[in-house]
Amino acid sequence: MDFATTLTTARRGAPAQIPAGWSQGRAAFGGMVAAVLYQPLESALEQACGDSAPQAHLRSLTFSFVAPAAAGTLDTSVRVLRAGRSAVQVEAHASQDEQVTTAVLASFGKPRESAVSVGTGAAPEFPAPESCEALPYIEGLVPEFSQHFDYRLGEGALPFTGSEEGRIGGWIRFKSDNSAPISTGHLLALIDAWPPAVLSLVTTLSPASTLTWTVELMPAAHDLVADSSDWWQYLAEVEQAEDGYAVIGARLWDARGRLIALSRQTVTIFG
């Protein structure tokens, strides 16, 4: 089952499925779990808001990865906390064997007039994808899910190289997803697919996993015309690390250089 089909199945109300081939160590890839869990959440928004749902744009998602999720059926539950005139708050949970694996709080908001407008800055000036180093897929050494993405390193250092930068970024796209129209689920996977920037600072193979993750979508994300075969620019930086945890900020831009999403993760480092 390809990525787009997985999302469509979850959106239609059928039991959500995490397909095989998307593991990240002993757990499923967090970007896949987040994308699947978002589908019933968006359906709940549509039921709560009716015809006005398209105007209630996704503003923010905050995930807590409570326990590892495995390939297979993912039980989901959704609750609309409040549907106001301009803002809607929805929560959702995913579980397996009666254990919650992931919790998420979503905030949707309709546009409103405001005197405040702050620019997002320019996209990085990476060399063209074909001029950047391709990150290889080495079975048994890199996460299984990464075989579904094409990575081109444009800045920073590879994991486990002992770099002093704490930065990593470049170009990314899906390797094969039948050129499906881009969706919020695709964006969640793209912005989570790169190795945590903190791993560039260490010199030995050290597992890492996301504890909490907040993604904020920019207005440009709401009128995207793109498909899953397009290239996207990504850049992440370690903002702080201590006590076995790191805070990582990241950004995702589209092919036109428009900022699409902001990401902030608290990552647990096992080593």
C-alpha positions in Angstrom: 0.0 0.0 0.0 1.5 3.3 -1.0 1.5 6.4 1.1 -1.5 8.2 -0.6 -3.6 5.0 -0.5 -2.8 4.6 3.2 -4.1 8.1 3.9 -7.2 7.6 1.8 -8.1 4.4 3.6 -7.8 6.2 7.0 -9.9 9.1 5.8 -12.8 6.9 4.7 -13.4 5.7 8.2 -11.9 2.3 7.7 -9.6 1.0 10.4 -6.3 2.9 10.0 -3.4 0.8 8.9 0.4 1.4 9.2 1.8 -0.6 6.3 4.9 -2.7 6.5 8.1 -1.1 5.3 7.8 2.1 7.3 9.6 1.2 10.5 12.1 3.4 12.4 13.9 1.1 14.7 11.3 -0.7 16.9 8.6 1.7 16.1 6.8 2.9 13.0 8.0 6.2 11.4 6.5 9.0 13.4 5.6 11.0 10.2 3.5 8.1 8.9 1.7 7.7 12.3 1.1 11.5 12.4 -0.2 11.5 8.8 -2.6 8.6 9.4 -3.9 10.1 12.6 -4.6 13.4 11.0 -7.1 11.9 8.5 -9.9 11.2 11.0 -9.1 14.4 12.8 -9.8 16.4 9.6 -12.9 14.4 9.0 -14.2 15.5 12.4 -13.5 19.1 11.5 -15.7 18.8 8.4 -18.5 17.2 10.4 -18.3 20.0 13.1 -18.1 22.9 10.7 -20.0 21.7 7.6 -19.7 24.0 4.6 -17.4 26.4 6.4 -14.7 23.7 7.1 -12.5 24.7 4.1 -12.1 28.2 5.6 -10.9 26.8 8.9 -7.3 26.3 8.0 -5.0 24.1 10.0 -2.7 26.3 12.1 -1.0 24.0 14.5 -0.6 20.3 15.4 1.1 19.2 18.7 1.9 15.5 18.9 3.0 13.5 21.9 4.5 10.1 21.0 3.5 8.1 24.1 4.5 4.6 23.1 5.9 2.9 19.9 3.4 2.1 17.2 3.9 -1.0 15.1 2.9 -1.9 11.6 -0.8 -3.0 11.5 -4.1 -1.7 12.7 -4.1 1.6 14.5 -7.3 2.3 16.5 -8.2 6.0 16.5 -10.5 8.2 18.4 -11.3 11.9 17.9 -13.1 14.6 19.9 -14.0 18.1 19.0 -13.2 20.2 22.1 -14.8 23.4 20.8 -16.0 24.7 17.5 -16.2 28.5 17.7 -17.0 31.0 15.0 -13.3 31.4 14.0 -11.3 28.7 15.8 -11.8 25.0 16.2 -9.8 22.8 18.6 -9.8 19.0 18.0 -7.9 16.2 19.8 -7.2 12.7 18.7 -5.6 9.5 20.0 -4.1 6.5 18.3 -3.8 3.2 20.2 -2.8 -0.4 19.8 -3.7 -3.2 22.2 -5.5 -0.6 24.4 -2.2 1.3 24.8 -2.2 4.9 23.6 0.7 5.4 21.2 0.1 8.9 20.0 -1.9 11.9 21.1 -2.5 15.1 19.1 -4.1 18.5 19.6 -5.1 20.3 16.4 -5.9 24.0 16.1 -7.8 25.3 13.1 -8.6 29.0 12.5 -10.3 31.1 9.8 -8.3 34.0 8.4 -9.1 37.4 9.9 -8.0 41.0 9.2 -5.0 42.1 11.1 -2.6 45.0 11.1 0.3 42.7 11.9 2.3 41.0 9.2 5.8 39.6 9.7 7.8 38.1 6.9 9.2 34.6 7.0 12.5 35.2 5.4 14.0 33.7 2.3 14.5 30.0 1.6 18.0 28.6 1.8 20.2 28.9 -1.3 21.0 25.2 -1.7 22.7 23.9 -4.9 20.3 22.2 -7.3 19.3 18.7 -6.1 21.4 17.0 -8.8 24.4 18.8 -7.5 24.0 17.7 -3.9 25.1 14.5 -2.2 22.4 11.8 -2.2 21.9 10.2 1.2 22.1 6.4 0.6 19.7 3.8 1.8 21.8 1.1 3.6 19.6 -1.7 4.8 20.1 -2.5 8.4 21.9 0.8 9.1 19.5 3.5 8.3 15.7 3.5 9.2 13.6 1.3 6.9 11.1 4.1 6.1 13.8 6.3 4.6 13.9 4.1 1.5 10.6 5.8 0.5 12.3 9.3 0.3 15.0 10.9 -1.9 17.3 13.0 0.1 19.9 15.5 -1.1 22.3 17.0 1.4 22.6 20.7 0.9 23.9 21.9 4.3 25.3 20.5 7.5 26.7 17.1 8.2 25.5 13.5 8.1 24.5 11.7 11.3 27.3 10.2 13.6 30.0 12.3 12.0 30.9 14.4 15.1 30.1 17.7 13.5 30.1 20.9 15.6 27.3 22.5 13.5 24.2 20.7 14.7 22.5 21.5 11.4 21.2 19.4 8.6 19.1 20.1 5.5 18.7 20.0 1.8 16.2 18.7 -0.7 13.7 16.0 -0.1 10.9 14.3 -2.1 8.9 11.0 -2.2 10.6 8.4 -4.3 7.3 7.0 -5.6 3.8 7.9 -4.6 2.2 7.9 -8.0 2.6 11.7 -8.1 -0.4 12.1 -5.7 -1.6 15.6 -5.0 0.2 17.0 -2.0 -1.8 16.9 1.2 -1.3 17.8 4.9 -0.4 14.2 5.5 2.4 14.3 2.9 3.7 17.5 4.5 3.9 15.9 7.9 5.9 13.0 6.5 8.3 15.3 4.5 9.1 17.5 7.5 9.7 14.5 9.8 11.7 12.3 7.4 15.2 13.8 7.9 17.5 12.4 10.6 17.3 14.5 13.8 19.9 17.2 13.5 21.4 16.3 16.9 22.7 13.0 15.5 25.3 15.0 13.5 26.9 15.9 16.8 27.7 12.4 17.9 30.3 10.0 16.7 28.8 6.6 17.5 25.5 5.0 16.4 23.0 6.3 18.8 19.2 5.8 18.6 16.9 8.8 18.9 13.2 9.2 19.1 10.7 12.1 19.2 9.0 12.8 22.5 6.9 15.7 21.4 6.5 17.5 18.1 4.7 20.7 17.1 4.1 21.6 13.5 2.7 25.0 12.4 1.4 25.5 8.9 1.9 28.8 7.1 -0.8 30.5 4.9 1.1 29.3 1.8 0.3 25.7 2.8 -3.4 26.3 2.3 -3.2 27.0 -1.5 -0.5 24.6 -2.5 -0.5 23.2 -6.1 2.1 20.5 -5.9 2.4 16.7 -6.0 4.4 14.2 -4.1 7.1 13.9 -6.7 8.1 17.6 -6.3 11.3 18.6 -4.4 11.0 20.5 -1.1 13.7 22.3 0.9 14.3 21.5 4.5 16.6 22.9 7.2 16.9 21.9 10.8 19.1 23.2 13.7 19.7 22.0 17.3 18.6 24.8 19.5 19.5 23.2 22.8 20.6 19.8 24.1 21.3 18.4 27.5 20.3 15.5 29.9 19.7 13.2 26.9 17.2 15.5 25.2 17.5 17.9 22.4 15.2 20.7 21.1 15.3 20.9 17.3 13.7 23.7 15.1 13.1 23.1 11.4 11.5 24.6 8.4 10.1 23.3 5.1 9.8 25.4 1.9 8.2 24.5 -1.4 9.8 24.6 -4.9 8.8 28.3 -5.2 10.8 29.2 -2.0 7.7 29.8 0.1 7.8 28.8 3.7 5.2 26.0 4.2 5.7 24.7 7.8 7.6 25.3 11.0 8.6 22.3 13.2 9.8 22.0 16.7 10.7 18.7 18.3 11.9 17.4 21.6 14.1 14.4 20.8 15.3 11.8 23.2 18.9 10.6 22.6 19.8 7.1 23.7 23.6 7.5 23.8 
